[in-house]
Amino acid sequence: MKNVVLLGFMGTGKSIIGRRLAVELQYRFIDTDHLIEERTGKKIPEIFSEEGEAYFRSLESETVAEIASLRGYVISTGGGVALNALNLERLEKQGILVCLIARPEVILRRVQRRSGQRPLLKDSDPLKKIKTLLSEREVAYNRARIKVDTSDIPIKKSVQRILKQISTLIGEQV
Ligand code: S3P
């Protein structure tokens, strides 16, 4: 049973959609950021400010290495997981990569609802920062063949679209 791995930028809905998707598929759900927070006993912004981004990325890669071999999981990843080719290679071994996308303005609106949670967007011009990061990450996110734009549709519909696109791949043996 393959995993379903959700990639994509902050604010594209990976966690909420991932949870619902797991219910539909009767899979378990795991989220890389939550695992890191659980294990370190620290929130992501705290890790960034106290230890720096590079340290966070190493925790992230360790976490990916550990969970990539699970089966029957929906795995929601932090927005930067896709930047490391080794992370993707590991997740791809027994996972279907699905990238969630959204327009920069929509991302900004969503992340502002929970301000202070995204250290990388602490910027005087967060919209510009989002656009810059998106263009830097485009190639990495494109590694996922399946893409769903969550900008203008409710969560339920995003889940349905993912289910439809993965339906032929999900039962494949790995
Ligand atoms: C990050 C995304 C965040 C979190 C960290 C870095 C990124 O996760 O891992 O703040 O580099 O895009 P979400 O995508 O769940 O917000």
Backbone and ligand atoms as CSV (ligand in chain L), in Angstrom:
chain,resi,resn,atom,element,x,y,z
A,1,MET,N,N,0.838,-1.186,0.000
A,1,MET,CA,C,0.000,0.000,0.000
A,1,MET,C,C,0.884,1.251,0.000
A,2,LYS,N,N,0.720,2.035,-1.029
A,2,LYS,CA,C,1.571,3.232,-1.115
A,2,LYS,C,C,1.147,4.318,-0.141
A,3,ASN,N,N,2.095,5.159,0.237
A,3,ASN,CA,C,1.732,6.348,1.000
A,3,ASN,C,C,1.284,7.434,0.030
A,4,VAL,N,N,0.587,8.398,0.559
A,4,VAL,CA,C,0.304,9.593,-0.233
A,4,VAL,C,C,1.056,10.725,0.454
A,5,VAL,N,N,1.927,11.384,-0.310
A,5,VAL,CA,C,2.791,12.410,0.272
A,5,VAL,C,C,2.370,13.788,-0.245
A,6,LEU,N,N,1.980,14.647,0.669
A,6,LEU,CA,C,1.571,15.987,0.251
A,6,LEU,C,C,2.735,16.956,0.360
A,7,LEU,N,N,3.081,17.538,-0.781
A,7,LEU,CA,C,4.132,18.551,-0.841
A,7,LEU,C,C,3.467,19.890,-1.130
A,8,GLY,N,N,4.233,20.948,-1.007
A,8,GLY,CA,C,3.695,22.238,-1.420
A,8,GLY,C,C,4.016,23.331,-0.424
A,9,PHE,N,N,3.795,24.533,-0.881
A,9,PHE,CA,C,4.151,25.719,-0.111
A,9,PHE,C,C,3.295,25.847,1.147
A,10,MET,N,N,3.781,26.649,2.089
A,10,MET,CA,C,2.988,26.982,3.291
A,10,MET,C,C,1.623,27.523,2.854
A,11,GLY,N,N,0.607,27.187,3.606
A,11,GLY,CA,C,-0.707,27.761,3.341
A,11,GLY,C,C,-1.454,27.168,2.158
A,12,THR,N,N,-0.957,26.064,1.632
A,12,THR,CA,C,-1.697,25.451,0.511
A,12,THR,C,C,-2.701,24.425,1.022
A,13,GLY,N,N,-2.666,24.121,2.319
A,13,GLY,CA,C,-3.684,23.243,2.912
A,13,GLY,C,C,-3.226,21.819,3.175
A,14,LYS,N,N,-1.907,21.599,3.213
A,14,LYS,CA,C,-1.402,20.221,3.328
A,14,LYS,C,C,-1.914,19.497,4.581
A,15,SER,N,N,-1.918,20.199,5.714
A,15,SER,CA,C,-2.297,19.508,6.958
A,15,SER,C,C,-3.784,19.183,7.007
A,16,ILE,N,N,-4.604,20.169,6.762
A,16,ILE,CA,C,-6.049,19.939,6.866
A,16,ILE,C,C,-6.541,18.968,5.777
A,17,ILE,N,N,-6.037,19.164,4.562
A,17,ILE,CA,C,-6.451,18.278,3.472
A,17,ILE,C,C,-5.894,16.868,3.716
A,18,GLY,N,N,-4.663,16.812,4.214
A,18,GLY,CA,C,-4.055,15.519,4.510
A,18,GLY,C,C,-4.852,14.720,5.528
A,19,ARG,N,N,-5.310,15.398,6.579
A,19,ARG,CA,C,-6.109,14.702,7.602
A,19,ARG,C,C,-7.389,14.133,7.014
A,20,ARG,N,N,-8.062,14.950,6.204
A,20,ARG,CA,C,-9.326,14.494,5.613
A,20,ARG,C,C,-9.092,13.362,4.616
A,21,LEU,N,N,-8.020,13.495,3.867
A,21,LEU,CA,C,-7.677,12.472,2.879
A,21,LEU,C,C,-7.418,11.131,3.573
A,22,ALA,N,N,-6.733,11.202,4.701
A,22,ALA,CA,C,-6.432,9.985,5.454
A,22,ALA,C,C,-7.725,9.309,5.919
A,23,VAL,N,N,-8.678,10.110,6.337
A,23,VAL,CA,C,-9.965,9.543,6.771
A,23,VAL,C,C,-10.617,8.820,5.586
A,24,GLU,N,N,-10.638,9.491,4.430
A,24,GLU,CA,C,-11.264,8.888,3.247
A,24,GLU,C,C,-10.593,7.588,2.829
A,25,LEU,N,N,-9.284,7.568,2.914
A,25,LEU,CA,C,-8.542,6.389,2.452
A,25,LEU,C,C,-8.414,5.314,3.534
A,26,GLN,N,N,-8.816,5.686,4.749
A,26,GLN,CA,C,-8.595,4.841,5.925
A,26,GLN,C,C,-7.111,4.543,6.111
A,27,TYR,N,N,-6.350,5.603,5.934
A,27,TYR,CA,C,-4.909,5.560,6.168
A,27,TYR,C,C,-4.626,6.291,7.473
A,28,ARG,N,N,-3.412,6.126,7.967
A,28,ARG,CA,C,-3.029,6.952,9.105
A,28,ARG,C,C,-2.422,8.261,8.595
A,29,PHE,N,N,-2.344,9.232,9.479
A,29,PHE,CA,C,-1.859,10.547,9.073
A,29,PHE,C,C,-0.640,10.931,9.896
A,30,ILE,N,N,0.323,11.515,9.209
A,30,ILE,CA,C,1.511,11.986,9.921
A,30,ILE,C,C,1.977,13.296,9.280
A,31,ASP,N,N,2.515,14.167,10.105
A,31,ASP,CA,C,2.897,15.495,9.633
A,31,ASP,C,C,4.334,15.759,10.091
A,32,THR,N,N,5.215,16.062,9.169
A,32,THR,CA,C,6.641,16.170,9.541
A,32,THR,C,C,6.883,17.275,10.581
A,33,ASP,N,N,6.207,18.411,10.418
A,33,ASP,CA,C,6.415,19.499,11.387
A,33,ASP,C,C,5.969,19.095,12.796
A,34,HIS,N,N,4.816,18.393,12.860
A,34,HIS,CA,C,4.332,17.964,14.180
A,34,HIS,C,C,5.297,17.000,14.836
A,35,LEU,N,N,5.830,16.101,14.025
A,35,LEU,CA,C,6.790,15.139,14.584
A,35,LEU,C,C,8.009,15.855,15.150
A,36,ILE,N,N,8.489,16.834,14.389
A,36,ILE,CA,C,9.674,17.584,14.840
A,36,ILE,C,C,9.356,18.321,16.147
A,37,GLU,N,N,8.179,18.909,16.202
A,37,GLU,CA,C,7.801,19.656,17.421
A,37,GLU,C,C,7.662,18.714,18.617
A,38,GLU,N,N,7.085,17.566,18.354
A,38,GLU,CA,C,6.894,16.586,19.422
A,38,GLU,C,C,8.238,16.130,19.978
A,39,ARG,N,N,9.144,15.870,19.037
A,39,ARG,CA,C,10.426,15.316,19.459
A,39,ARG,C,C,11.345,16.309,20.131
A,40,THR,N,N,11.292,17.545,19.663
A,40,THR,CA,C,12.199,18.546,20.247
A,40,THR,C,C,11.544,19.236,21.436
A,41,GLY,N,N,10.220,19.133,21.528
A,41,GLY,CA,C,9.506,19.862,22.579
A,41,GLY,C,C,9.487,21.356,22.297
A,42,LYS,N,N,9.774,21.728,21.047
A,42,LYS,CA,C,9.792,23.151,20.680
A,42,LYS,C,C,8.918,23.400,19.470
A,43,LYS,N,N,8.390,24.596,19.386
A,43,LYS,CA,C,7.619,24.992,18.212
A,43,LYS,C,C,8.594,25.346,17.074
A,44,ILE,N,N,8.110,25.208,15.838
A,44,ILE,CA,C,8.989,25.475,14.681
A,44,ILE,C,C,9.641,26.882,14.743
A,45,PRO,N,N,8.872,27.955,15.046
A,45,PRO,CA,C,9.521,29.271,15.086
A,45,PRO,C,C,10.644,29.344,16.133
A,46,GLU,N,N,10.456,28.609,17.231
A,46,GLU,CA,C,11.483,28.577,18.281
A,46,GLU,C,C,12.746,27.891,17.762
A,47,ILE,N,N,12.550,26.804,17.043
A,47,ILE,CA,C,13.723,26.082,16.501
A,47,ILE,C,C,14.483,27.000,15.539
A,48,PHE,N,N,13.735,27.684,14.667
A,48,PHE,CA,C,14.378,28.606,13.723
A,48,PHE,C,C,15.153,29.702,14.469
A,49,SER,N,N,14.516,30.299,15.491
A,49,SER,CA,C,15.187,31.441,16.120
A,49,SER,C,C,16.323,30.998,17.038
A,50,GLU,N,N,16.181,29.834,17.666
A,50,GLU,CA,C,17.237,29.414,18.601
A,50,GLU,C,C,18.374,28.655,17.930
A,51,GLU,N,N,18.016,27.844,16.923
A,51,GLU,CA,C,19.053,26.975,16.331
A,51,GLU,C,C,19.348,27.299,14.865
A,52,GLY,N,N,18.464,28.043,14.217
A,52,GLY,CA,C,18.704,28.409,12.818
A,52,GLY,C,C,18.047,27.462,11.825
A,53,GLU,N,N,17.920,27.951,10.595
A,53,GLU,CA,C,17.228,27.161,9.572
A,53,GLU,C,C,17.971,25.864,9.219
A,54,ALA,N,N,19.311,25.955,9.156
A,54,ALA,CA,C,20.077,24.770,8.746
A,54,ALA,C,C,19.827,23.607,9.714
A,55,TYR,N,N,19.767,23.941,11.006
A,55,TYR,CA,C,19.510,22.892,12.000
A,55,TYR,C,C,18.112,22.306,11.807
A,56,PHE,N,N,17.146,23.196,11.563
A,56,PHE,CA,C,15.779,22.720,11.310
A,56,PHE,C,C,15.761,21.777,10.101
A,57,ARG,N,N,16.474,22.154,9.040
A,57,ARG,CA,C,16.489,21.307,7.827
A,57,ARG,C,C,17.092,19.935,8.119
A,58,SER,N,N,18.076,19.897,9.012
A,58,SER,CA,C,18.665,18.583,9.309
A,58,SER,C,C,17.667,17.735,10.095
A,59,LEU,N,N,16.922,18.359,11.012
A,59,LEU,CA,C,15.880,17.608,11.742
A,59,LEU,C,C,14.823,17.096,10.763
A,60,GLU,N,N,14.503,17.962,9.804
A,60,GLU,CA,C,13.475,17.636,8.817
A,60,GLU,C,C,13.904,16.415,7.981
A,61,SER,N,N,15.158,16.427,7.549
A,61,SER,CA,C,15.645,15.309,6.731
A,61,SER,C,C,15.693,14.012,7.538
A,62,GLU,N,N,16.112,14.128,8.808
A,62,GLU,CA,C,16.125,12.925,9.672
A,62,GLU,C,C,14.716,12.354,9.796
A,63,THR,N,N,13.764,13.246,9.979
A,63,THR,CA,C,12.370,12.822,10.142
A,63,THR,C,C,11.875,12.132,8.877
A,64,VAL,N,N,12.180,12.731,7.734
A,64,VAL,CA,C,11.755,12.141,6.462
A,64,VAL,C,C,12.369,10.749,6.287
A,65,ALA,N,N,13.655,10.643,6.594
A,65,ALA,CA,C,14.336,9.354,6.429
A,65,ALA,C,C,13.628,8.277,7.257
A,66,GLU,N,N,13.173,8.681,8.427
A,66,GLU,CA,C,12.529,7.744,9.335
A,66,GLU,C,C,11.129,7.315,8.877
A,67,ILE,N,N,10.368,8.264,8.375
A,67,ILE,CA,C,8.969,7.941,8.075
A,67,ILE,C,C,8.741,7.476,6.640
A,68,ALA,N,N,9.743,7.658,5.788
A,68,ALA,CA,C,9.533,7.339,4.371
A,68,ALA,C,C,9.254,5.861,4.139
A,69,SER,N,N,9.673,5.028,5.076
A,69,SER,CA,C,9.477,3.591,4.857
A,69,SER,C,C,8.155,3.076,5.436
A,70,LEU,N,N,7.364,3.945,6.030
A,70,LEU,CA,C,6.055,3.512,6.534
A,70,LEU,C,C,5.171,3.118,5.351
A,71,ARG,N,N,4.085,2.463,5.658
A,71,ARG,CA,C,3.110,2.138,4.606
A,71,ARG,C,C,1.711,2.488,5.065
A,72,GLY,N,N,0.894,2.902,4.124
A,72,GLY,CA,C,-0.493,3.199,4.460
A,72,GLY,C,C,-0.668,4.502,5.218
A,73,TYR,N,N,0.189,5.458,4.909
A,73,TYR,CA,C,0.102,6.764,5.564
A,73,TYR,C,C,-0.157,7.881,4.560
A,74,VAL,N,N,-0.881,8.879,5.015
A,74,VAL,CA,C,-0.855,10.160,4.316
A,74,VAL,C,C,0.189,10.980,5.066
A,75,ILE,N,N,1.199,11.424,4.345
A,75,ILE,CA,C,2.291,12.172,4.965
A,75,ILE,C,C,2.211,13.632,4.511
A,76,SER,N,N,1.990,14.510,5.467
A,76,SER,CA,C,1.991,15.928,5.128
A,76,SER,C,C,3.374,16.486,5.453
A,77,THR,N,N,3.971,17.165,4.506
A,77,THR,CA,C,5.349,17.625,4.701
A,77,THR,C,C,5.404,19.134,4.899
A,78,GLY,N,N,6.422,19.598,5.594
A,78,GLY,CA,C,6.664,21.040,5.694
A,78,GLY,C,C,7.020,21.555,4.302
A,79,GLY,N,N,6.728,22.827,4.051
A,79,GLY,CA,C,6.907,23.394,2.711
A,79,GLY,C,C,8.312,23.299,2.136
A,80,GLY,N,N,9.316,23.085,3.002
A,80,GLY,CA,C,10.684,23.048,2.505
A,80,GLY,C,C,11.220,21.637,2.270
A,81,VAL,N,N,10.431,20.640,2.599
A,81,VAL,CA,C,10.900,19.244,2.456
A,81,VAL,C,C,11.323,18.945,1.019
A,82,ALA,N,N,10.572,19.487,0.061
A,82,ALA,CA,C,10.829,19.189,-1.352
A,82,ALA,C,C,12.141,19.788,-1.858
A,83,LEU,N,N,12.716,20.711,-1.072
A,83,LEU,CA,C,13.936,21.376,-1.545
A,83,LEU,C,C,15.148,20.457,-1.529
A,84,ASN,N,N,15.043,19.408,-0.723
A,84,ASN,CA,C,16.161,18.477,-0.606
A,84,ASN,C,C,15.855,17.238,-1.461
A,85,ALA,N,N,16.676,17.049,-2.508
A,85,ALA,CA,C,16.410,15.973,-3.470
A,85,ALA,C,C,16.381,14.602,-2.792
A,86,LEU,N,N,17.218,14.452,-1.770
A,86,LEU,CA,C,17.263,13.163,-1.075
A,86,LEU,C,C,15.940,12.902,-0.343
A,87,ASN,N,N,15.365,13.945,0.231
A,87,ASN,CA,C,14.052,13.792,0.880
A,87,ASN,C,C,13.039,13.257,-0.127
A,88,LEU,N,N,13.023,13.863,-1.296
A,88,LEU,CA,C,12.030,13.458,-2.304
A,88,LEU,C,C,12.266,12.035,-2.768
A,89,GLU,N,N,13.520,11.726,-2.976
A,89,GLU,CA,C,13.864,10.371,-3.417
A,89,GLU,C,C,13.350,9.338,-2.403
A,90,ARG,N,N,13.560,9.644,-1.124
A,90,ARG,CA,C,13.113,8.718,-0.068
A,90,ARG,C,C,11.600,8.599,-0.046
A,91,LEU,N,N,10.929,9.732,-0.127
A,91,LEU,CA,C,9.458,9.721,-0.021
A,91,LEU,C,C,8.816,9.071,-1.237
A,92,GLU,N,N,9.504,9.200,-2.377
A,92,GLU,CA,C,8.970,8.687,-3.636
A,92,GLU,C,C,9.030,7.169,-3.712
A,93,LYS,N,N,9.944,6.568,-2.927
A,93,LYS,CA,C,10.130,5.108,-2.990
A,93,LYS,C,C,8.841,4.370,-2.745
A,94,GLN,N,N,8.107,4.772,-1.689
A,94,GLN,CA,C,6.802,4.142,-1.543
A,94,GLN,C,C,5.680,5.126,-1.355
A,95,GLY,N,N,5.833,6.223,-2.046
A,95,GLY,CA,C,4.771,7.215,-1.921
A,95,GLY,C,C,4.397,7.839,-3.248
A,96,ILE,N,N,3.169,8.256,-3.327
A,96,ILE,CA,C,2.701,9.021,-4.482
A,96,ILE,C,C,2.835,10.493,-4.087
A,97,LEU,N,N,3.593,11.239,-4.863
A,97,LEU,CA,C,3.789,12.650,-4.518
A,97,LEU,C,C,2.668,13.501,-5.102
A,98,VAL,N,N,2.037,14.264,-4.238
A,98,VAL,CA,C,0.966,15.165,-4.677
A,98,VAL,C,C,1.351,16.559,-4.208
A,99,CYS,N,N,1.390,17.501,-5.135
A,99,CYS,CA,C,1.735,18.864,-4.724
A,99,CYS,C,C,0.487,19.743,-4.678
A,100,LEU,N,N,0.284,20.385,-3.547
A,100,LEU,CA,C,-0.819,21.338,-3.434
A,100,LEU,C,C,-0.280,22.721,-3.790
A,101,ILE,N,N,-1.054,23.436,-4.582
A,101,ILE,CA,C,-0.620,24.778,-4.965
A,101,ILE,C,C,-1.715,25.802,-4.646
A,102,ALA,N,N,-1.308,27.057,-4.581
A,102,ALA,CA,C,-2.283,28.135,-4.370
A,102,ALA,C,C,-1.625,29.429,-4.841
A,103,ARG,N,N,-2.456,30.394,-5.187
A,103,ARG,CA,C,-1.931,31.681,-5.643
A,103,ARG,C,C,-1.286,32.412,-4.451
A,104,PRO,N,N,-0.245,33.215,-4.738
A,104,PRO,CA,C,0.464,33.910,-3.661
A,104,PRO,C,C,-0.467,34.716,-2.744
A,105,GLU,N,N,-1.444,35.398,-3.326
A,105,GLU,CA,C,-2.358,36.232,-2.520
A,105,GLU,C,C,-3.183,35.366,-1.561
A,106,VAL,N,N,-3.567,34.189,-2.035
A,106,VAL,CA,C,-4.355,33.260,-1.210
A,106,VAL,C,C,-3.465,32.717,-0.087
A,107,ILE,N,N,-2.245,32.392,-0.438
A,107,ILE,CA,C,-1.294,31.888,0.567
A,107,ILE,C,C,-1.124,32.941,1.666
A,108,LEU,N,N,-0.927,34.188,1.252
A,108,LEU,CA,C,-0.722,35.260,2.233
A,108,LEU,C,C,-1.923,35.356,3.180
A,109,ARG,N,N,-3.112,35.352,2.597
A,109,ARG,CA,C,-4.317,35.467,3.429
A,109,ARG,C,C,-4.388,34.315,4.439
A,110,ARG,N,N,-4.086,33.132,3.972
A,110,ARG,CA,C,-4.181,31.962,4.867
A,110,ARG,C,C,-3.120,31.994,5.967
A,111,VAL,N,N,-1.889,32.337,5.593
A,111,VAL,CA,C,-0.844,32.293,6.635
A,111,VAL,C,C,-1.009,33.431,7.638
A,112,GLN,N,N,-1.643,34.514,7.195
A,112,GLN,CA,C,-1.850,35.629,8.124
A,112,GLN,C,C,-2.882,35.302,9.199
A,113,ARG,N,N,-3.710,34.312,8.936
A,113,ARG,CA,C,-4.688,33.902,9.953
A,113,ARG,C,C,-3.985,33.345,11.185
A,114,ARG,N,N,-2.801,32.781,10.956
A,114,ARG,CA,C,-2.035,32.271,12.104
A,114,ARG,C,C,-0.644,32.899,12.051
A,115,SER,N,N,-0.635,34.192,12.341
A,115,SER,CA,C,0.634,34.908,12.155
A,115,SER,C,C,1.647,34.484,13.233
A,116,GLY,N,N,2.904,34.614,12.873
A,116,GLY,CA,C,3.972,34.259,13.807
A,116,GLY,C,C,4.373,32.793,13.736
A,117,GLN,N,N,3.655,32.023,12.927
A,117,GLN,CA,C,3.942,30.578,12.860
A,117,GLN,C,C,4.935,30.228,11.746
A,118,ARG,N,N,5.117,31.176,10.805
A,118,ARG,CA,C,5.981,30.872,9.662
A,118,ARG,C,C,7.199,31.801,9.657
A,119,PRO,N,N,8.285,31.351,10.287
A,119,PRO,CA,C,9.460,32.219,10.405
A,119,PRO,C,C,9.976,32.735,9.060
A,120,LEU,N,N,9.838,31.947,8.002
A,120,LEU,CA,C,10.390,32.375,6.709
A,120,LEU,C,C,9.610,33.536,6.105
A,121,LEU,N,N,8.400,33.767,6.610
A,121,LEU,CA,C,7.582,34.846,6.041
A,121,LEU,C,C,7.563,36.083,6.928
A,122,LYS,N,N,8.430,36.082,7.942
A,122,LYS,CA,C,8.563,37.276,8.783
A,122,LYS,C,C,9.346,38.293,7.963
A,123,ASP,N,N,8.645,39.155,7.276
A,123,ASP,CA,C,9.291,40.030,6.306
A,123,ASP,C,C,8.458,41.300,6.182
A,124,SER,N,N,9.105,42.401,5.807
A,124,SER,CA,C,8.332,43.647,5.677
A,124,SER,C,C,7.372,43.563,4.489
A,125,ASP,N,N,7.697,42.723,3.516
A,125,ASP,CA,C,6.807,42.549,2.361
A,125,ASP,C,C,6.566,41.040,2.159
A,126,PRO,N,N,5.675,40.466,2.978
A,126,PRO,CA,C,5.513,39.004,2.913
A,126,PRO,C,C,5.019,38.480,1.563
A,127,LEU,N,N,4.218,39.291,0.836
A,127,LEU,CA,C,3.737,38.818,-0.466
A,127,LEU,C,C,4.906,38.642,-1.439
A,128,LYS,N,N,5.810,39.626,-1.394
A,128,LYS,CA,C,6.986,39.548,-2.267
A,128,LYS,C,C,7.833,38.336,-1.882
A,129,LYS,N,N,7.950,38.118,-0.582
A,129,LYS,CA,C,8.742,36.978,-0.094
A,129,LYS,C,C,8.123,35.662,-0.570
A,130,ILE,N,N,6.790,35.590,-0.497
A,130,ILE,CA,C,6.109,34.374,-0.957
A,130,ILE,C,C,6.409,34.140,-2.443
A,131,LYS,N,N,6.301,35.216,-3.240
A,131,LYS,CA,C,6.536,35.067,-4.687
A,131,LYS,C,C,7.974,34.632,-4.972
A,132,THR,N,N,8.911,35.220,-4.238
A,132,THR,CA,C,10.323,34.862,-4.447
A,132,THR,C,C,10.548,33.388,-4.099
A,133,LEU,N,N,10.050,32.990,-2.925
A,133,LEU,CA,C,10.258,31.592,-2.504
A,133,LEU,C,C,9.580,30.633,-3.481
A,134,LEU,N,N,8.384,31.013,-3.943
A,134,LEU,CA,C,7.674,30.132,-4.881
A,134,LEU,C,C,8.482,29.944,-6.158
A,135,SER,N,N,9.060,31.028,-6.649
A,135,SER,CA,C,9.804,30.862,-7.904
A,135,SER,C,C,11.089,30.072,-7.666
A,136,GLU,N,N,11.694,30.238,-6.494
A,136,GLU,CA,C,12.900,29.442,-6.197
A,136,GLU,C,C,12.569,27.952,-6.057
A,137,ARG,N,N,11.337,27.667,-5.630
A,137,ARG,CA,C,10.974,26.277,-5.326
A,137,ARG,C,C,10.230,25.559,-6.439
A,138,GLU,N,N,9.951,26.299,-7.508
A,138,GLU,CA,C,9.104,25.760,-8.569
A,138,GLU,C,C,9.577,24.392,-9.079
A,139,VAL,N,N,10.877,24.318,-9.340
A,139,VAL,CA,C,11.416,23.074,-9.899
A,139,VAL,C,C,11.211,21.912,-8.918
A,140,ALA,N,N,11.479,22.196,-7.640
A,140,ALA,CA,C,11.347,21.139,-6.626
A,140,ALA,C,C,9.901,20.655,-6.538
A,141,TYR,N,N,8.959,21.565,-6.470
A,141,TYR,CA,C,7.550,21.177,-6.352
A,141,TYR,C,C,7.068,20.437,-7.610
A,142,ASN,N,N,7.690,20.768,-8.739
A,142,ASN,CA,C,7.287,20.109,-9.995
A,142,ASN,C,C,7.663,18.639,-10.073
A,143,ARG,N,N,8.414,18.178,-9.082
A,143,ARG,CA,C,8.737,16.741,-9.060
A,143,ARG,C,C,7.469,15.908,-8.859
A,144,ALA,N,N,6.453,16.527,-8.295
A,144,ALA,CA,C,5.178,15.810,-8.123
A,144,ALA,C,C,4.392,15.926,-9.421
A,145,ARG,N,N,4.004,14.782,-9.959
A,145,ARG,CA,C,3.256,14.841,-11.225
A,145,ARG,C,C,1.817,15.269,-10.994
A,146,ILE,N,N,1.313,14.940,-9.797
A,146,ILE,CA,C,-0.070,15.299,-9.496
A,146,ILE,C,C,-0.102,16.631,-8.760
A,147,LYS,N,N,-0.890,17.559,-9.292
A,147,LYS,CA,C,-0.980,18.878,-8.645
A,147,LYS,C,C,-2.434,19.270,-8.490
A,148,VAL,N,N,-2.743,19.842,-7.358
A,148,VAL,CA,C,-4.114,20.302,-7.133
A,148,VAL,C,C,-4.047,21.743,-6.622
A,149,ASP,N,N,-4.760,22.629,-7.319
A,149,ASP,CA,C,-4.797,24.025,-6.907
A,149,ASP,C,C,-5.940,24.212,-5.910
A,150,THR,N,N,-5.586,24.585,-4.690
A,150,THR,CA,C,-6.582,24.681,-3.616
A,150,THR,C,C,-7.095,26.119,-3.432
A,151,SER,N,N,-6.684,27.026,-4.319
A,151,SER,CA,C,-6.999,28.455,-4.126
A,151,SER,C,C,-8.483,28.743,-3.964
A,152,ASP,N,N,-9.293,28.202,-4.876
A,152,ASP,CA,C,-10.695,28.632,-4.930
A,152,ASP,C,C,-11.698,27.534,-4.635
A,153,ILE,N,N,-11.262,26.449,-4.081
A,153,ILE,CA,C,-12.211,25.353,-3.844
A,153,ILE,C,C,-12.203,24.946,-2.369
A,154,PRO,N,N,-13.342,24.457,-1.877
A,154,PRO,CA,C,-13.369,24.028,-0.477
A,154,PRO,C,C,-12.505,22.783,-0.246
A,155,ILE,N,N,-12.166,22.550,0.996
A,155,ILE,CA,C,-11.299,21.425,1.369
A,155,ILE,C,C,-11.821,20.099,0.810
A,156,LYS,N,N,-13.137,19.934,0.956
A,156,LYS,CA,C,-13.760,18.681,0.511
A,156,LYS,C,C,-13.483,18.402,-0.972
A,157,LYS,N,N,-13.560,19.461,-1.754
A,157,LYS,CA,C,-13.343,19.318,-3.188
A,157,LYS,C,C,-11.876,19.013,-3.495
A,158,SER,N,N,-10.967,19.628,-2.760
A,158,SER,CA,C,-9.542,19.327,-2.964
A,158,SER,C,C,-9.300,17.849,-2.679
A,159,VAL,N,N,-9.925,17.357,-1.605
A,159,VAL,CA,C,-9.760,15.942,-1.241
A,159,VAL,C,C,-10.279,15.055,-2.386
A,160,GLN,N,N,-11.449,15.408,-2.910
A,160,GLN,CA,C,-12.022,14.606,-4.007
A,160,GLN,C,C,-11.104,14.598,-5.225
A,161,ARG,N,N,-10.560,15.783,-5.531
A,161,ARG,CA,C,-9.671,15.863,-6.714
A,161,ARG,C,C,-8.425,14.997,-6.529
A,162,ILE,N,N,-7.905,15.009,-5.329
A,162,ILE,CA,C,-6.709,14.180,-5.077
A,162,ILE,C,C,-7.087,12.711,-5.220
A,163,LEU,N,N,-8.199,12.338,-4.595
A,163,LEU,CA,C,-8.628,10.931,-4.642
A,163,LEU,C,C,-8.786,10.464,-6.082
A,164,LYS,N,N,-9.368,11.330,-6.894
A,164,LYS,CA,C,-9.595,10.970,-8.298
A,164,LYS,C,C,-8.252,10.751,-9.016
A,165,GLN,N,N,-7.316,11.649,-8.754
A,165,GLN,CA,C,-6.042,11.561,-9.476
A,165,GLN,C,C,-5.159,10.412,-9.006
A,166,ILE,N,N,-5.302,10.017,-7.746
A,166,ILE,CA,C,-4.425,8.944,-7.268
A,166,ILE,C,C,-5.068,7.567,-7.403
A,167,SER,N,N,-6.341,7.540,-7.796
A,167,SER,CA,C,-7.083,6.277,-7.734
A,167,SER,C,C,-6.409,5.130,-8.497
A,168,THR,N,N,-5.792,5.444,-9.626
A,168,THR,CA,C,-5.178,4.352,-10.385
A,168,THR,C,C,-3.823,3.939,-9.804
A,169,LEU,N,N,-3.208,4.822,-9.047
A,169,LEU,CA,C,-1.849,4.544,-8.555
A,169,LEU,C,C,-1.834,3.913,-7.166
A,170,ILE,N,N,-2.907,4.145,-6.427
A,170,ILE,CA,C,-2.897,3.832,-5.001
A,170,ILE,C,C,-2.714,2.347,-4.675
A,171,GLY,N,N,-3.286,1.485,-5.506
A,171,GLY,CA,C,-3.210,0.069,-5.184
A,171,GLY,C,C,-1.960,-0.618,-5.704
A,172,GLU,N,N,-1.133,0.139,-6.446
A,172,GLU,CA,C,0.057,-0.477,-7.046
A,172,GLU,C,C,0.988,-1.030,-5.982
A,173,GLN,N,N,1.567,-2.144,-6.274
A,173,GLN,CA,C,2.531,-2.734,-5.341
A,173,GLN,C,C,3.846,-1.968,-5.431
A,174,VAL,N,N,4.504,-1.838,-4.298
A,174,VAL,CA,C,5.832,-1.176,-4.343
A,174,VAL,C,C,6.879,-2.083,-3.718
L,1,S3P,C1,C,8.559,25.854,5.830
L,1,S3P,C2,C,7.252,25.472,5.965
L,1,S3P,C3,C,6.624,25.205,7.267
L,1,S3P,C4,C,7.687,24.768,8.296
L,1,S3P,C5,C,8.790,25.762,8.348
L,1,S3P,C6,C,9.479,25.962,6.990
L,1,S3P,C7,C,9.097,26.147,4.472
L,1,S3P,O1,O,5.634,24.175,7.152
L,1,S3P,O2,O,8.193,23.513,7.966
L,1,S3P,O3,O,8.266,26.985,8.817
L,1,S3P,O4,O,10.331,26.175,4.302
L,1,S3P,O5,O,8.290,26.315,3.541
L,1,S3P,P1,P,4.197,24.374,6.426
L,1,S3P,O6,O,4.411,24.226,4.972
L,1,S3P,O7,O,3.382,23.265,6.995
L,1,S3P,O8,O,3.709,25.712,6.826
